[in-house]
Amino acid sequence: MIQRKRENYAKIGVFAVAHGVYWEQFAGLYENLMKYYHDFIDLVKENHVEVMDFGMIDSSEKAYAAA
């Protein structure tokens, strides 16, 4: 078997998407969604992959910045 000089890994980009106008309407919604988002990222990282975290995309300005 050929020995690799460096281990193969995957690089995964992750971001959350929501409609930002809801943050003021529903108390705690943003915090709850971000908790779920970070739980998801932790699950993905358990698979020994590199995660590129783009955070919450909740406006067109943030979408263009992330792109």
KAGI-V890640 format. One record per residue. RES is the residue in three letters. PSI is psi in radians with two decimals (NA if undefined). NEAR is the number of other C-alpha atoms within 8 Angstrom. Layout:
res->[RES/RES]
psi->[PSI/PSI]
near->[NEAR/NEAR]
This chain:
res->[MET/ILE/GLN/ARG/LYS/ARG/GLU/ASN/TYR/ALA/LYS/ILE/GLY/VAL/PHE/ALA/VAL/ALA/HIS/GLY/VAL/TYR/TRP/GLU/GLN/PHE/ALA/GLY/LEU/TYR/GLU/ASN/LEU/MET/LYS/TYR/TYR/HIS/ASP/PHE/ILE/ASP/LEU/VAL/LYS/GLU/ASN/HIS/VAL/GLU/VAL/MET/ASP/PHE/GLY/MET/ILE/ASP/SER/SER/GLU/LYS/ALA/TYR/ALA/ALA/ALA]
psi->[2.43/2.27/2.26/2.52/-0.56/2.58/2.45/2.54/2.82/2.57/2.12/2.24/2.28/2.40/2.70/2.58/2.33/3.00/1.95/-0.37/-0.27/-0.30/-0.74/-0.46/-0.54/1.83/2.27/-0.07/-0.84/-0.82/-0.73/-0.79/-0.69/-0.57/-0.81/-0.71/-0.82/-0.58/-0.73/-0.79/-0.72/-0.70/-0.74/-0.75/-0.41/-0.29/0.28/0.91/2.77/2.17/2.18/1.88/2.01/0.00/-2.71/2.18/1.78/0.29/2.81/-0.56/-0.75/-0.58/-0.80/-0.66/-0.70/-0.58/NA]
near->[2/3/4/5/4/4/5/4/7/6/8/8/8/10/9/9/7/7/7/7/6/8/10/6/6/7/7/7/9/8/7/8/8/9/8/8/9/8/8/8/10/8/8/10/10/7/6/7/11/9/11/8/7/10/7/9/12/10/8/7/6/9/10/7/6/6/4]
